[in-house]
Amino acid sequence: MGSRRKSRELTMQMLFQGDLGKQTPDQVRQLFWDARDDVDAETRGFADDLYRVATTRGEEIDTLIQDHAQNWRLERMPVVDRNLLRTGTAELLTYPNTPPAIVINETLEVARRYAAPESIHFLNGVLDAIAREILRQRLS
C-alpha cells in the first residue's frame, strides 16, 4: 500500500474515532498517534494535513456532502461512509494538483477494506458530484 493511500486510511480512522468518541480534534489526534509509532513521517504528515482540513473545514465539507448525497442525511449514513466522504472531500478541496479521479479511486480502495460492498457506488457518485462542484467553483 502506498504512503498516500495509508494516509487516507489513517485520516478516515481519525475522523471515525472523533465521530464516535465525541472528542475534540486535538484529543483525537493525540490519542490516535500515541497508539501508532510505526508510521513514517511522510505518511503521518499527509494524514495530519487531511485530518486538519477535514476538521477545520468540517461544516463546509459536510454541506458539500449533504448537497450531493441525494436522499441521504449525513447523520443517517454509515459512520465509515461518512468519514470516507469527509476524507475524500478534504483532499479534493485542498489538493487541486491531484486529479479528482485519483482522489476518488483511492478513496474507493480504502472503502473496499472498510465499507460495505454496496457503499462503493454511493461513495463514487457522491465524490464525483462533489469533484465537479469544486471544479465549477474554481473555474468561476
C-alpha positions as CSV (number, residue, x, y, z in Angstrom):
1,M,0.0,0.0,0.0
2,G,1.4,3.4,-1.0
3,S,2.0,6.0,1.7
4,R,-0.7,8.4,0.4
5,R,-3.3,5.6,0.5
6,K,-2.2,4.7,4.0
7,S,-2.5,8.4,4.9
8,R,-6.1,8.5,3.6
9,E,-6.9,5.3,5.6
10,L,-5.4,6.8,8.8
11,T,-7.3,10.1,8.2
12,M,-10.6,8.2,7.9
13,Q,-9.8,6.3,11.1
14,M,-9.1,9.5,13.0
15,L,-12.3,11.0,11.7
16,F,-14.2,7.8,12.6
17,Q,-12.7,7.9,16.1
18,G,-13.7,11.5,16.6
19,D,-17.2,10.9,15.2
20,L,-17.8,8.1,17.7
21,G,-15.9,9.3,20.7
22,K,-17.1,12.9,20.5
23,Q,-13.6,14.1,21.5
24,T,-12.0,17.4,20.2
25,P,-9.9,17.1,17.1
26,D,-6.8,17.7,19.1
27,Q,-7.7,15.0,21.6
28,V,-8.4,12.5,18.8
29,R,-5.1,13.3,17.0
30,Q,-3.1,13.0,20.2
31,L,-4.7,9.6,21.2
32,F,-4.5,8.3,17.7
33,W,-0.8,9.0,17.2
34,D,0.1,7.9,20.7
35,A,-1.1,4.4,19.7
36,R,0.9,4.3,16.5
37,D,4.7,4.7,16.5
38,D,5.3,2.7,13.3
39,V,4.0,5.4,10.8
40,D,6.7,7.2,8.8
41,A,6.9,11.0,8.8
42,E,5.6,11.4,5.2
43,T,2.6,9.2,5.7
44,R,1.8,10.9,9.1
45,G,2.3,14.4,7.6
46,F,-0.2,13.9,4.8
47,A,-2.7,12.2,7.2
48,D,-2.4,15.1,9.6
49,D,-2.9,17.6,6.9
50,L,-6.1,15.9,5.6
51,Y,-7.4,15.5,9.1
52,R,-6.7,19.2,9.8
53,V,-8.6,20.2,6.7
54,A,-11.5,17.8,7.4
55,T,-11.9,19.1,10.9
56,T,-11.3,22.9,10.4
57,R,-13.5,23.0,7.3
58,G,-15.9,20.4,8.6
59,E,-19.1,22.5,8.1
60,E,-18.2,23.3,4.5
61,I,-17.3,19.6,3.8
62,D,-20.5,18.3,5.4
63,T,-22.6,20.8,3.4
64,L,-20.9,19.6,0.2
65,I,-21.6,16.0,1.1
66,Q,-25.2,16.7,2.1
67,D,-25.9,18.7,-1.0
68,H,-24.6,15.8,-3.2
69,A,-25.9,12.8,-1.3
70,Q,-29.3,12.5,-2.7
71,N,-31.9,11.2,-0.3
72,W,-29.3,10.7,2.5
73,R,-28.9,12.8,5.6
74,L,-25.4,12.9,6.8
75,E,-26.2,11.6,10.3
76,R,-28.0,8.6,8.8
77,M,-25.0,7.4,6.7
78,P,-22.9,4.6,8.0
79,V,-20.0,6.1,10.0
80,V,-17.4,4.7,7.7
81,D,-19.0,6.0,4.6
82,R,-19.5,9.5,6.1
83,N,-15.8,9.7,7.1
84,L,-14.6,8.3,3.8
85,L,-16.6,11.1,2.1
86,R,-15.1,13.7,4.5
87,T,-11.6,12.4,3.8
88,G,-12.0,12.5,0.0
89,T,-13.7,15.9,0.1
90,A,-11.0,17.4,2.2
91,E,-8.4,16.2,-0.4
92,L,-10.5,17.4,-3.3
93,L,-10.7,20.9,-1.7
94,T,-7.1,21.3,-0.8
95,Y,-5.0,19.4,-3.3
96,P,-6.0,20.7,-6.7
97,N,-3.0,19.2,-8.4
98,T,-4.1,15.7,-7.5
99,P,-6.5,14.7,-10.3
100,P,-10.0,14.1,-8.8
101,A,-10.2,10.7,-10.5
102,I,-7.2,9.6,-8.4
103,V,-8.7,11.0,-5.1
104,I,-11.9,9.2,-5.9
105,N,-10.2,5.9,-6.8
106,E,-8.0,6.0,-3.8
107,T,-11.0,6.7,-1.5
108,L,-12.8,3.7,-3.1
109,E,-9.8,1.5,-2.5
110,V,-9.9,2.4,1.2
111,A,-13.6,1.8,1.2
112,R,-13.1,-1.7,-0.2
113,R,-11.3,-2.5,3.1
114,Y,-13.7,-0.8,5.5
115,A,-17.1,-0.1,4.0
116,A,-19.9,-2.4,2.9
117,P,-19.7,-3.6,-0.7
118,E,-22.9,-1.7,-1.6
119,S,-21.3,1.6,-0.4
120,I,-18.8,1.7,-3.3
121,H,-21.3,3.0,-5.9
122,F,-22.8,5.5,-3.4
123,L,-19.3,6.9,-2.4
124,N,-18.2,7.1,-6.1
125,G,-21.3,9.0,-7.1
126,V,-21.2,11.5,-4.2
127,L,-17.4,12.2,-4.6
128,D,-17.8,12.6,-8.4
129,A,-20.5,15.1,-7.9
130,I,-18.5,17.0,-5.3
131,A,-15.4,17.0,-7.5
132,R,-17.5,18.5,-10.4
133,E,-18.9,21.2,-8.0
134,I,-15.4,22.1,-6.7
135,L,-14.1,22.3,-10.3
136,R,-17.0,24.6,-11.2
137,Q,-16.3,26.8,-8.2
138,R,-12.6,27.1,-9.2
139,L,-13.4,28.0,-12.8
140,S,-15.9,30.7,-11.9
